[in-house]
Amino acid sequence: MTEALFSDREVERYARHLVLREIGGPGQQKLKAASVLLIGAGGIGAPAAMYLAAAGVGRVGLVDDDVVTLSNLQRQVIFGESDLYRSKVEEAKRRLADLNPEISVEAIGRRLNDDNVDDILDGWDLVIDGTDSFETRLIVNDACVDAGVPLIAAAIGRWEGMVAVLHGQPCYRCLVAESPPDAETCERVGVVGALAGVVGSAAALAAIKLITGAGHDPTGEILFFDTLEWRVRKATLAADPACTACGAGG
């Protein structure tokens, strides 16, 4: 593949990718042909969506049924005060279209649940889950396992965050088998705003690596961020043979 596959504007827009040995023209073409669905247009989804759009991912989808509130603006950098009380996915779509009109953006203003998850995930190459709910994360995980779709699961709270890259076995349910009854949320315990940018950007970077095949394959691995202690560690997730999603318990 050569740069001739891109318009003059695309060549200029993606110039810093095209000169990267690990991406180049072939990798950028893969990004252009790819589709990524983001579950949640909040703290993680906002920066992830912006970097995926900027990178030239050809089709980006956002799933969220919420509206923008003032408390969102501390970390959800895709929005501004002019977006208050409007649909998150519609305002995010408008922002992404302005950031990169070369791509397609789909706004899905629905609350994802067991009944509609298969329909919502249908036709997407890769899923990023940045929701603040274990119940939703497990629903998304199980659907991705069933559909054979790669999943990037990202989460934040207080000063800590994580990004897991999963495809088949092991899966997110190998890490968290069931929704904890006393699960903490950012609304309850707080979160430093800039952490959402770190984790959301890392999730987008993982997606770019998976799509282009650049460097080390992070599938089956988790990055843990402890920004209060200023450290990052990587772990390999072990498959649970009895997992009800990807193992013998299913």
C-alpha positions in Angstrom: 0.0 0.0 0.0 1.2 3.5 -0.7 0.3 7.0 0.2 -1.5 7.3 -3.1 -4.4 5.5 -1.4 -5.0 8.8 0.6 -6.1 12.2 -0.5 -3.7 15.1 -0.3 -5.4 16.3 2.9 -5.2 12.8 4.5 -1.5 12.6 3.6 -0.9 15.9 5.4 -3.2 15.1 8.3 -1.6 11.7 9.0 2.0 12.7 8.1 3.4 11.8 11.5 1.9 8.3 11.2 3.0 7.8 7.7 6.6 8.3 8.6 6.4 5.9 11.5 8.1 2.6 10.5 5.6 0.7 12.6 2.5 2.3 11.0 3.3 3.9 7.6 0.9 3.7 4.7 -0.2 0.1 5.3 -1.0 0.8 9.0 -2.8 4.0 8.2 -4.9 2.2 5.7 -5.8 -0.4 8.3 -6.9 2.4 10.6 -9.0 3.9 7.9 -10.7 0.6 7.3 -11.3 -0.2 11.0 -14.3 0.4 13.1 -14.2 0.9 16.9 -17.2 1.1 19.3 -16.8 3.0 22.6 -19.2 2.0 25.4 -19.5 5.2 27.4 -18.7 8.8 26.3 -17.5 9.8 29.7 -14.1 10.3 31.3 -12.4 7.4 29.5 -14.5 7.5 26.3 -14.0 11.2 25.7 -10.2 11.3 25.2 -10.2 7.8 23.7 -12.7 8.9 21.0 -10.8 12.0 20.2 -7.5 10.2 19.7 -9.1 7.5 17.6 -10.8 10.1 15.4 -7.5 12.1 15.2 -5.7 8.9 14.3 -8.0 8.3 11.3 -10.0 5.3 12.5 -12.6 5.1 9.7 -15.7 4.4 11.8 -16.1 5.4 15.4 -19.2 4.7 17.4 -20.3 6.1 20.8 -22.8 4.4 23.1 -24.3 6.5 25.9 -27.8 7.6 26.9 -26.7 10.4 29.3 -26.6 14.1 28.9 -23.7 16.5 29.7 -23.7 17.9 33.2 -21.4 20.5 34.9 -19.7 17.8 37.0 -18.6 16.0 33.8 -16.4 18.9 32.6 -13.7 18.2 35.2 -12.6 15.2 33.1 -14.7 14.7 30.0 -12.7 17.0 27.8 -14.7 16.5 24.6 -17.4 18.7 26.0 -17.8 22.4 27.0 -20.3 24.5 28.8 -22.2 25.1 25.6 -23.0 21.3 25.6 -24.6 21.3 29.0 -27.8 19.2 29.3 -27.5 18.0 25.7 -27.0 14.4 24.5 -23.4 13.3 25.2 -23.2 11.1 22.0 -24.7 13.8 19.8 -22.3 16.5 21.1 -19.4 14.2 21.0 -20.3 13.3 17.4 -20.3 17.0 16.5 -16.9 17.5 18.1 -15.3 14.5 16.4 -16.7 15.5 13.0 -15.0 18.9 13.5 -11.8 17.2 14.6 -11.7 14.9 11.6 -14.3 15.1 8.8 -12.6 12.3 6.9 -14.1 9.7 9.3 -17.6 8.4 10.1 -19.0 8.9 13.6 -22.1 7.1 14.9 -24.0 8.3 17.9 -26.0 5.6 19.7 -28.0 7.2 22.4 -29.1 4.0 24.2 -28.5 2.4 27.5 -26.7 -0.8 26.9 -28.2 -3.9 28.5 -28.6 -7.7 28.1 -31.4 -7.3 25.7 -29.7 -4.9 23.2 -26.0 -5.6 23.6 -25.7 -8.1 20.7 -27.5 -5.7 18.4 -25.3 -2.7 19.4 -22.0 -4.6 19.1 -22.9 -6.1 15.7 -20.6 -5.1 12.9 -17.8 -3.5 14.9 -14.2 -4.6 14.7 -13.1 -3.7 18.2 -14.8 -2.5 21.4 -13.6 -0.1 24.1 -15.5 -0.2 27.4 -15.0 2.8 29.6 -18.1 2.6 31.7 -18.3 3.1 35.5 -20.4 0.0 36.1 -19.3 -3.6 36.7 -22.6 -4.9 35.6 -22.3 -3.1 32.2 -18.6 -4.2 31.9 -19.6 -7.9 32.4 -22.4 -7.6 29.9 -20.1 -6.1 27.3 -17.4 -8.7 28.1 -19.7 -11.7 27.6 -21.1 -10.3 24.4 -17.6 -9.7 23.0 -16.5 -13.2 24.0 -19.6 -14.7 22.2 -19.0 -12.6 19.1 -15.2 -13.1 19.0 -14.6 -9.3 19.1 -11.5 -7.9 20.8 -12.3 -5.9 23.9 -10.3 -3.1 25.6 -11.6 -2.7 29.2 -10.6 0.5 30.9 -11.5 1.8 34.4 -10.5 4.6 36.8 -11.1 5.6 40.4 -9.5 8.1 42.7 -5.8 8.1 41.5 -5.8 4.6 40.0 -6.7 3.2 36.6 -6.3 0.1 34.4 -6.4 -0.9 30.8 -6.9 -4.6 29.9 -6.6 -5.9 26.3 -8.7 -9.0 25.8 -9.7 -11.3 23.0 -11.4 -14.6 23.7 -9.6 -16.3 26.6 -8.8 -14.9 29.1 -11.6 -12.4 29.4 -12.7 -9.7 31.8 -14.8 -12.1 33.8 -11.7 -14.1 34.6 -10.6 -11.0 36.5 -14.0 -10.0 37.9 -16.3 -13.0 38.0 -19.4 -11.1 39.2 -20.4 -7.6 39.9 -19.2 -6.7 43.5 -22.2 -5.9 45.8 -20.3 -2.9 47.2 -18.6 -1.7 44.0 -17.2 1.9 44.2 -18.0 4.4 41.5 -16.3 7.7 40.6 -19.4 9.6 41.8 -19.0 8.0 45.3 -15.2 8.0 45.8 -14.0 10.7 43.3 -11.4 10.7 40.6 -8.6 13.1 39.6 -9.6 14.5 36.2 -6.3 14.1 34.4 -6.3 10.4 35.1 -9.2 10.0 32.7 -7.0 11.4 30.0 -4.1 9.1 30.8 -6.3 5.9 30.8 -8.5 7.0 27.9 -5.4 7.8 25.8 -3.9 4.4 26.8 -7.0 2.6 25.6 -6.9 4.4 22.3 -3.2 3.6 21.9 -4.0 -0.1 22.6 -6.6 0.0 19.9 -4.2 1.6 17.4 -1.6 -1.1 18.2 -4.2 -3.9 17.7 -5.4 -2.5 14.4 -2.0 -1.8 12.9 -0.1 -4.7 14.5 2.6 -2.3 15.7 5.1 -3.7 18.2 4.2 -5.9 21.1 0.8 -7.5 21.1 -0.8 -6.6 24.5 -3.6 -9.1 24.3 -4.2 -10.8 27.6 -2.3 -8.1 29.5 -3.3 -5.4 31.9 -1.6 -2.1 32.6 -2.2 -0.7 36.1 -1.7 3.0 36.8 -1.1 4.3 40.3 -0.6 8.0 39.7 -0.5 8.9 43.4 2.6 6.8 43.9 3.7 7.6 40.3 4.1 4.0 39.0 2.8 1.8 36.3 2.9 -2.0 36.3 2.0 -4.7 33.8 0.4 -8.0 34.6 -0.6 -11.0 32.5 -4.2 -12.1 33.1 -4.6 -15.8 33.8 -7.6 -17.6 32.3 -10.1 -19.0 34.7 -10.9 -22.6 33.5 -14.3 -22.3 35.2 -15.1 -18.9 33.8 -18.8 -18.7 32.8 -17.9 -16.5 29.7 -14.8 -18.0 28.2 -14.2 -21.2 30.1 -15.8 -24.5 30.9 -18.4 -22.8 33.2 -20.1 -21.1 30.2 
